[in-house]
């Protein structure tokens, strides 16, 4: 006789119980898991967006504060720049001022005893004029400071010696003789040419290497225009020592 197992199949030990819910349960669980993950991702994204917006708002506030400070300090910045520019202009003008006092002192030292000056004019540029001063034609060819000398010396040798002495002045680049005539050659007597052997001369002493300030530099320094050039004139009829 064949044995028959009367225990239900789902209650038999060692046997796999059949799935009661079917594949629908797994689908529902997967959908719930996906929804939870989506909610979590959405929450994290929203938090990041909120933090980013907060950071942008903070940075915009800092930028506005910095811009306000910059605008408040802009006047001081402009004043500082203007002050530096004026300091530079003053320094350039100070460097370009020609030292006439030194030149006059050295001229007095090198002036020979056999030379008399009747007119001495110093100008910083050819365009500078001095009222009552004698003019030497060669002066127009010298762009920088120069001395114009009129006077007499004992003979042409005295004039030549005076020219060599003028070259000893510091800063002199060249010495030009416009004219040098003896009394008998000139045909007339001047205030210093009282003898035939006395030579009357016109000499120009150039300082080509000396810097000269420009009108643009002066305009940058102050609204009021300053003199275009420095000029001095002196006239003497005494014998040089």
C-alpha positions in Angstrom: 0.0 0.0 0.0 1.5 3.5 -1.0 1.9 6.1 1.8 0.2 9.4 1.3 1.4 12.7 3.1 -1.7 14.4 4.4 0.1 17.6 5.7 -0.7 20.6 3.6 2.1 21.6 1.3 2.7 25.1 2.9 3.1 23.5 6.3 5.4 20.7 5.4 8.9 21.0 7.1 11.7 21.6 4.7 9.5 22.7 1.9 9.6 26.3 0.3 6.5 28.1 1.2 4.9 29.6 -1.8 4.8 33.4 -2.2 1.6 34.7 -0.9 1.7 38.3 -2.2 3.3 37.7 -5.6 5.6 40.3 -7.4 3.3 43.2 -6.5 4.8 43.5 -3.0 8.3 44.0 -4.4 7.0 46.7 -6.8 5.3 48.6 -4.0 8.4 48.4 -1.8 10.7 49.6 -4.6 8.3 52.5 -5.3 8.3 53.5 -1.7 12.1 53.3 -1.5 12.4 55.5 -4.7 10.0 58.0 -3.2 12.0 58.2 0.0 15.3 58.7 -1.9 13.6 61.4 -4.1 12.3 63.2 -1.0 15.8 63.0 0.6 17.5 64.3 -2.5 15.0 67.1 -2.9 15.4 68.1 0.7 19.2 68.2 0.4 19.0 70.2 -2.9 16.6 72.7 -1.3 19.0 73.1 1.6 21.9 73.7 -0.7 19.9 76.2 -2.7 18.9 78.0 0.5 22.4 78.1 1.8 23.7 79.4 -1.6 21.0 82.2 -1.6 22.0 83.1 1.9 25.7 83.2 0.9 24.9 85.4 -2.1 22.9 87.8 0.0 25.7 88.0 2.5 28.3 88.7 -0.2 26.1 91.3 -1.8 25.8 93.1 1.5 29.6 93.0 2.0 30.2 94.3 -1.5 27.8 97.2 -0.9 29.6 98.0 2.4 33.0 97.9 0.6 31.7 100.1 -2.2 30.3 102.6 0.2 33.7 102.8 2.0 35.5 103.1 -1.3 33.3 106.0 -2.3 33.8 107.7 1.1 37.6 107.4 0.6 37.6 108.4 -3.0 38.1 112.1 -2.2 41.2 111.2 -0.1 42.6 109.0 -2.9 42.2 111.9 -5.4 43.9 114.3 -3.0 46.7 111.9 -2.5 47.3 111.4 -6.2 47.2 115.2 -6.7 49.6 115.7 -3.9 52.1 113.2 -5.4 51.8 114.9 -8.8 52.5 118.3 -7.3 55.4 117.0 -5.3 56.9 115.5 -8.5 56.3 118.8 -10.4 58.0 120.8 -7.6 60.9 118.5 -7.6 61.3 118.8 -11.4 61.1 122.6 -11.2 63.6 122.7 -8.5 66.0 120.6 -10.5 65.5 122.7 -13.6 66.1 126.1 -11.9 69.3 127.5 -13.3 71.8 128.6 -10.6 72.6 132.1 -11.8 74.1 133.0 -8.4 76.8 130.4 -8.8 77.5 131.5 -12.4 77.9 135.1 -11.3 80.2 134.1 -8.5 82.4 132.0 -10.8 82.4 134.8 -13.5 83.7 137.2 -10.9 86.5 134.8 -10.0 87.7 134.2 -13.6 87.2 137.7 -14.9 90.7 139.0 -15.9 92.0 142.3 -14.7 92.4 143.6 -18.3 88.7 143.1 -19.2 85.9 145.6 -18.6 82.2 144.6 -18.9 79.7 147.2 -20.0 76.7 144.9 -20.1 76.0 141.5 -18.8 72.6 139.7 -19.5 71.6 136.2 -18.4 68.5 134.6 -19.8 67.1 131.0 -19.5 65.9 130.8 -23.0 66.1 132.8 -26.3 62.6 134.0 -25.9 63.3 135.7 -22.5 63.8 139.5 -22.7 65.3 142.0 -20.3 64.4 145.6 -20.6 67.4 147.8 -21.4 69.8 144.8 -21.9 72.1 144.6 -24.9 71.4 141.8 -27.4 74.0 139.6 -29.1 72.7 137.9 -32.3 74.3 134.6 -31.5 72.0 134.2 -28.5 69.1 133.1 -30.7 70.9 129.9 -31.7 71.2 128.7 -28.1 68.0 127.0 -26.8 69.1 126.9 -23.1 70.5 129.4 -20.6 73.2 131.7 -21.8 75.1 134.8 -20.9 75.5 137.8 -23.3 78.6 139.8 -22.5 79.6 143.2 -23.9 82.8 145.0 -22.9 86.4 145.8 -23.7 89.8 144.2 -23.2 93.4 145.3 -23.7 93.9 144.0 -27.3 92.7 140.9 -29.0 95.0 138.8 -26.8 93.0 140.0 -23.9 89.7 139.0 -25.6 91.2 135.5 -26.3 92.3 135.1 -22.7 88.9 136.1 -21.5 87.3 133.5 -23.8 89.5 130.8 -22.3 88.7 132.0 -18.8 85.0 131.8 -19.5 85.3 128.1 -20.4 86.5 127.4 -16.8 83.0 128.3 -15.4 81.2 125.1 -14.4 78.5 124.1 -16.9 79.8 126.1 -19.8 79.5 124.1 -23.0 80.7 126.7 -25.5 81.8 130.3 -25.9 81.0 132.2 -29.0 82.6 135.6 -30.1 80.1 137.6 -32.1 82.6 140.4 -32.7 85.9 141.8 -31.4 87.3 145.0 -32.9 90.1 147.4 -32.0 89.5 151.1 -31.5 91.0 152.0 -34.8 89.0 149.4 -36.6 85.6 150.3 -35.1 85.7 153.9 -36.3 84.0 155.2 -33.1 84.7 155.3 -29.4 82.4 153.6 -26.9 82.3 154.1 -23.1 85.2 151.6 -22.6 87.1 151.8 -25.9 89.1 154.9 -25.2 92.4 153.8 -26.9 93.2 152.3 -30.2 94.6 149.1 -28.7 91.5 148.4 -26.7 89.3 145.7 -28.3 85.5 145.9 -27.9 83.8 142.5 -27.9 80.4 140.8 -28.0 80.5 137.3 -26.5 77.9 134.6 -25.8 78.4 131.9 -23.1 76.2 128.8 -23.5 75.0 126.3 -20.9 73.4 123.8 -23.3 73.4 120.9 -20.8 71.4 122.8 -18.2 67.7 121.7 -17.9 65.1 124.4 -18.2 61.6 124.2 -16.8 58.7 124.2 -19.3 55.4 126.2 -19.3 53.5 122.9 -19.0 55.3 122.1 -15.7 54.4 125.5 -14.3 50.8 125.2 -15.4 50.6 121.9 -13.5 51.9 123.4 -10.4 49.5 126.3 -10.1 46.6 127.9 -12.0 48.5 131.2 -12.2 51.1 131.3 -14.9 54.7 132.0 -13.7 57.3 133.8 -15.8 58.3 131.8 -18.8 62.0 132.2 -18.0 64.4 133.6 -15.6 66.4 136.6 -16.7 68.9 138.9 -15.0 70.7 141.9 -16.3 73.6 143.8 -14.9 75.5 146.8 -16.3 78.9 148.0 -15.1 81.6 150.2 -16.2 84.1 149.4 -13.5 87.3 147.6 -14.1 87.2 143.8 -13.3 89.4 142.6 -10.5 
